[in-house]
Amino acid sequence: MPKGFAEESQAEFVKDSAQPPLQPRRPQPQCFRATVGPGGRIVIPADIRRQLAIKEGDALVGAFDGKDVKLVSLAELIRQAQDAFKGVHPEGVSAVDEFLKERRAMWGEED
């Protein structure tokens, strides 16, 4: 058998703890060309609007970092905020009820 195949021992794999773990590949962005129309209007292509579930009249939120503009639907932004705060408060417990209970106790009121 040729040298360098399975019969020879392999160099031991040593994990470099300084290396960050591999991240899953992000999907390649879909690029499109748009022209600025009257009043600064830009049309987002229909297939992209469908993928994002954006309909006429939906609110979008824009971010400008001095170089690029990013548009996100308001619904997606709300979903991201909800995901970010999941687990902050126990499920099934009303934050409002807990707040009112604390205030009533602070004011000397009983339930």
ChimeraX attribute file (.defattr): number of C-alpha atoms within 10 A of each C-alpha:
attribute: neighborCount
match mode: 1-to-1
recipient: residues
	/A:1	6
	/A:2	6
	/A:3	7
	/A:4	9
	/A:5	9
	/A:6	9
	/A:7	9
	/A:8	8
	/A:9	8
	/A:10	9
	/A:11	6
	/A:12	6
	/A:13	6
	/A:14	6
	/A:15	7
	/A:16	8
	/A:17	7
	/A:18	6
	/A:19	7
	/A:20	7
	/A:21	8
	/A:22	6
	/A:23	6
	/A:24	6
	/A:25	6
	/A:26	6
	/A:27	6
	/A:28	6
	/A:29	6
	/A:30	6
	/A:31	7
	/A:32	8
	/A:33	8
	/A:34	11
	/A:35	10
	/A:36	9
	/A:37	9
	/A:38	7
	/A:39	6
	/A:40	7
	/A:41	10
	/A:42	12
	/A:43	11
	/A:44	13
	/A:45	11
	/A:46	11
	/A:47	9
	/A:48	13
	/A:49	13
	/A:50	10
	/A:51	8
	/A:52	12
	/A:53	12
	/A:54	18
	/A:55	11
	/A:56	6
	/A:57	6
	/A:58	10
	/A:59	12
	/A:60	14
	/A:61	12
	/A:62	11
	/A:63	10
	/A:64	9
	/A:65	7
	/A:66	6
	/A:67	5
	/A:68	7
	/A:69	9
	/A:70	10
	/A:71	10
	/A:72	14
	/A:73	17
	/A:74	15
	/A:75	15
	/A:76	14
	/A:77	13
	/A:78	11
	/A:79	11
	/A:80	12
	/A:81	11
	/A:82	11
	/A:83	10
	/A:84	10
	/A:85	9
	/A:86	11
	/A:87	9
	/A:88	7
	/A:89	10
	/A:90	9
	/A:91	9
	/A:92	6
	/A:93	9
	/A:94	11
	/A:95	12
	/A:96	9
	/A:97	10
	/A:98	11
	/A:99	11
	/A:100	13
	/A:101	15
	/A:102	13
	/A:103	12
	/A:104	13
	/A:105	12
	/A:106	10
	/A:107	9
	/A:108	8
	/A:109	10
	/A:110	8
	/A:111	6
